[in-house]
Amino acid sequence: MKELSLSQRYAVIALDGQESLHPSVSKSAVIRGIAAAKVLEEVIGADEDGRISDFVSKLDEAVELAKSLKKKEAKQIENEMAAILGADGVMEEIPDILGCDMDYYTAGVELKAYRSDDDIYLRIREGLRADILEDGAISTECAVLLWLLRESGCIHDLFSVAEQDRVQARMTEAASENEIFRVLWQAEFHSAVESFAGRFLRAKHELFKNPYLEGVNLIFPYLERRKSIFIDFVIFGTDVKERRIAVMEHLSKMGHYVEEVKSGSETLIKVDHAYYRIFPTTKRSYKVPIQGANLIPVYW
């Protein structure tokens, strides 16, 4: 596997789980992040002579490009990145988990999403987490990746609320000692809507510390990629474990990687790169009871 560029590493994390066939606010933010990353990767690892002025110049260019990106240009960037990662076996298109929801599944709505290679996704994610959460020097590439994830609303997918405070503290400290980090951390390309959405998701994740409330969809989930879904089935005389197996079989049939994961005293379901709690429940449609299960996302 060849070494991935900055924009490709960012796309592996940020595009994962994004719906591929249709536009969305969250995907728009990610595509603008890819555009910015392509500009900044030109100065990552450059010689020290004139490095600060070159970096600041490229950062200004990246921010301006991200802010002014048109829909046609964004679609072209998305298609090119998906094609490159797909050709290298790093990313593929699969049915979106939302398509497993009863309302979408029975209506025959086609929804697809990007899924990154599991090993590569985990290597990039855990490497980034180790670089920023542990003591030690922060590389410029690590700082740029964090900035891109922050600006595109993806940082909450990699770090818990408490860890985000640690990230902010580490970057603030680094910015006080490094001019490149200072100008980078002060730069912004997200829109007002995305800024609100980011604060909303942060508050939402902090609010739902009760595990039985996590993943409840409130209003304005603009940048939320993880979906709460209801899978219908009719299995009488079965226990919770057997119903969990039925859900896992359905998700596998729909093209998802599914496994059970122990977390303390409970058993979670890992679907691709996201974790879910499962609650057997009955949903009513036109007063008709429908037996099934709710899958509720588990946050960091």
C-alpha positions in Angstrom: 0.0 0.0 0.0 1.5 3.3 -1.1 1.8 6.2 1.4 -1.3 8.3 1.5 -1.1 12.1 1.0 -2.5 14.5 3.6 -5.8 15.0 1.7 -6.2 11.2 1.2 -5.6 10.5 4.9 -8.1 13.2 5.8 -10.6 11.8 3.3 -10.3 8.3 4.8 -11.5 9.6 8.1 -13.9 12.3 7.0 -15.6 10.7 4.1 -16.2 7.4 6.0 -19.9 7.0 6.6 -20.9 9.9 4.4 -23.8 9.3 2.0 -22.3 9.1 -1.5 -25.2 9.5 -3.9 -26.8 12.7 -2.6 -25.5 16.0 -1.3 -25.6 17.0 2.4 -24.3 19.7 4.6 -21.9 17.4 6.4 -20.4 16.1 3.1 -20.1 19.6 1.7 -18.0 20.5 4.7 -15.8 17.5 4.2 -15.3 18.2 0.5 -14.2 21.7 1.3 -11.8 20.3 3.8 -10.3 18.0 1.1 -9.9 21.1 -1.2 -8.0 22.9 1.6 -5.9 19.8 2.4 -4.8 19.6 -1.2 -3.4 23.1 -1.0 -1.7 22.7 2.4 0.0 19.3 1.6 2.2 21.3 -0.8 4.0 22.9 2.2 3.9 20.0 4.7 7.5 18.8 5.2 8.9 21.7 3.3 12.4 23.1 4.1 12.6 25.3 7.2 13.9 28.3 5.3 10.9 30.6 4.6 8.6 27.9 6.0 6.4 30.2 8.1 5.7 32.7 5.3 5.1 29.9 2.8 2.8 28.1 5.1 0.8 31.3 5.9 0.4 32.0 2.2 -0.8 28.5 1.5 -3.1 28.6 4.5 -4.8 31.8 3.2 -5.1 30.2 -0.2 -6.6 27.0 1.3 -9.2 28.9 3.4 -10.2 31.1 0.5 -10.6 28.1 -1.8 -12.7 26.2 0.8 -15.0 29.2 1.4 -15.6 29.9 -2.3 -15.9 26.3 -3.6 -18.8 25.8 -6.0 -21.1 22.8 -6.1 -19.7 21.6 -9.5 -16.1 21.9 -8.3 -17.0 20.1 -5.0 -18.6 17.2 -6.9 -15.5 16.9 -9.1 -13.2 16.8 -6.0 -15.5 14.2 -4.4 -15.5 12.0 -7.5 -11.8 12.3 -8.0 -11.0 11.4 -4.4 -13.4 8.5 -4.3 -12.0 7.2 -7.5 -8.4 7.4 -6.3 -9.1 5.8 -2.9 -11.3 3.2 -4.6 -8.7 2.2 -7.1 -6.2 1.7 -4.3 -8.6 -0.4 -2.3 -8.8 2.2 0.5 -12.5 3.1 0.1 -15.6 1.5 -1.3 -19.3 2.3 -1.6 -21.8 0.2 0.4 -25.5 0.5 1.2 -26.0 3.3 3.8 -27.1 2.0 7.1 -30.1 4.4 6.9 -31.3 2.2 4.1 -31.7 -0.6 6.7 -34.3 1.5 8.5 -37.9 0.2 8.0 -39.2 3.4 6.4 -36.4 3.5 3.8 -36.1 -0.3 3.2 -39.8 -0.8 2.5 -39.9 2.2 0.3 -37.1 0.9 -1.9 -35.0 4.1 -1.5 -31.4 3.6 -2.7 -28.9 5.1 -0.3 -25.2 4.4 -0.4 -22.3 5.5 1.8 -18.5 5.5 1.7 -16.7 3.0 3.8 -12.9 3.2 4.4 -10.7 0.1 4.7 -10.8 -0.9 8.4 -7.1 -1.4 8.9 -6.1 1.9 7.3 -9.0 3.8 9.0 -7.9 2.6 12.4 -4.2 3.2 11.8 -4.8 6.8 10.8 -7.3 7.4 13.6 -5.3 5.8 16.4 -2.1 7.5 15.2 -3.7 10.9 15.3 -5.2 10.2 18.7 -1.9 9.1 20.1 -0.1 12.2 18.7 -2.4 14.7 20.2 -3.6 13.0 23.5 -0.1 11.9 24.6 2.6 14.2 25.8 5.3 15.1 23.3 5.8 17.3 20.2 2.9 17.7 17.8 3.8 17.4 14.1 2.6 20.0 11.6 0.7 17.2 9.7 -1.1 16.2 12.9 -2.0 19.8 13.6 -3.4 20.3 10.1 -5.4 17.1 10.2 -6.9 18.2 13.5 -7.7 21.6 12.1 -9.4 20.1 9.0 -11.5 17.7 11.2 -12.5 20.6 13.4 -13.5 22.8 10.5 -15.5 20.1 8.9 -17.4 19.0 12.0 -15.7 15.5 12.2 -13.6 15.9 15.3 -16.4 14.7 17.6 -16.2 11.3 15.8 -12.7 10.8 17.0 -12.6 12.4 20.4 -14.9 12.4 23.4 -16.0 15.7 24.9 -13.3 15.4 27.6 -10.7 14.5 25.0 -11.7 17.5 22.9 -10.8 19.7 25.9 -7.4 18.0 26.0 -7.0 18.6 22.2 -7.8 22.2 22.6 -5.4 22.6 25.6 -2.6 20.9 23.7 -3.1 23.0 20.6 -3.4 26.2 22.6 -0.1 25.4 24.3 1.5 24.5 21.0 0.2 27.7 19.3 1.9 29.8 22.0 5.2 28.4 21.0 4.8 27.9 17.3 3.8 30.6 14.8 2.5 28.0 12.3 0.2 26.4 14.8 -1.0 29.8 16.0 -2.1 31.0 12.6 -3.5 27.6 11.7 -5.7 27.2 14.8 -7.0 30.8 14.4 -8.0 30.2 10.7 -11.6 29.1 9.8 -13.5 28.1 6.7 -16.7 26.6 8.1 -20.0 28.3 7.5 -22.2 29.8 10.2 -24.6 26.9 9.9 -21.8 24.4 10.4 -20.4 26.3 13.3 -23.8 26.1 15.0 -24.0 22.4 14.1 -20.7 21.7 15.6 -21.6 23.4 18.9 -24.9 21.6 18.8 -23.3 18.1 18.4 -20.8 18.9 21.2 -23.6 19.9 23.5 -25.7 16.9 22.4 -22.9 14.4 23.1 -22.2 16.0 26.5 -25.9 16.0 27.4 -26.4 12.3 26.5 -24.2 10.8 29.2 -27.1 8.5 30.1 -26.4 5.5 27.7 -30.1 5.1 27.1 -30.4 8.6 25.6 -27.3 8.5 23.4 -28.1 8.9 19.7 -31.5 10.4 20.1 -32.0 12.7 17.1 -33.0 16.2 18.2 -33.5 19.1 15.8 -30.8 20.4 13.4 -28.5 17.3 13.3 -26.7 19.0 10.3 -23.4 17.2 10.6 -24.5 14.0 12.2 -23.3 11.0 10.2 -24.4 8.2 12.6 -28.1 7.4 12.3 -30.6 5.9 14.7 -32.6 3.3 12.8 -35.5 0.9 13.3 -35.2 -2.6 11.9 -38.5 -4.6 11.7 -38.8 -8.3 12.1 -41.3 -10.9 13.5 -39.7 -13.4 15.8 -41.9 -14.7 18.5 -40.7 -16.6 21.6 -37.1 -15.4 21.3 -34.8 -13.7 23.8 -32.8 -10.5 23.4 -29.7 -12.4 22.3 -31.6 -14.1 19.5 -33.1 -10.8 18.3 -29.6 -9.2 18.3 -28.4 -12.1 16.1 -31.4 -11.5 13.7 -30.4 -7.8 13.5 -26.8 -8.6 12.8 -27.7 -11.1 10.1 -29.9 -8.4 8.4 -27.1 -5.8 8.5 -24.6 -8.3 7.1 -27.0 -9.2 4.3 -27.2 -5.5 3.5 -23.4 -5.3 3.1 -22.2 -4.1 6.4 -19.3 -5.4 8.6 -21.0 -6.4 11.9 -19.6 -7.8 15.1 -20.5 -7.9 18.8 -18.2 -5.9 21.1 -18.2 -6.3 24.9 -18.1 -3.0 26.8 -18.2 -3.6 30.5 -21.4 -5.4 31.4 -23.2 -4.6 28.1 -22.8 -5.9 24.5 -22.5 -3.3 21.8 -22.8 -3.9 18.0 -20.0 -2.5 15.8 -21.4 -1.7 12.4 -18.5 -0.8 10.0 -16.7 1.9 12.1 -19.5 3.0 14.4 -20.9 1.4 17.6 -24.5 0.9 18.5 -26.7 -0.1 21.3 -29.7 -2.3 20.4 -33.1 -2.1 22.1 -35.9 -4.6 21.1 -39.0 -2.5 20.7 -42.4 -2.3 19.0 -43.2 0.5 16.6 -46.8 1.4 15.5 -47.6 2.2 11.9 -51.2 3.1 11.2 -52.0 1.6 14.6 -50.5 -1.7 13.6 -47.8 -2.9 16.0 -44.5 -3.8 14.3 -41.9 -5.8 16.2 -38.3 -4.9 15.7 -35.3 -3.3 17.2 -33.8 0.2 17.5 -30.1 0.8 16.8 -28.9 3.8 18.7 -25.4 5.2 18.0 -22.8 5.2 20.8 -20.5 8.2 21.0 -17.0 8.3 22.2 
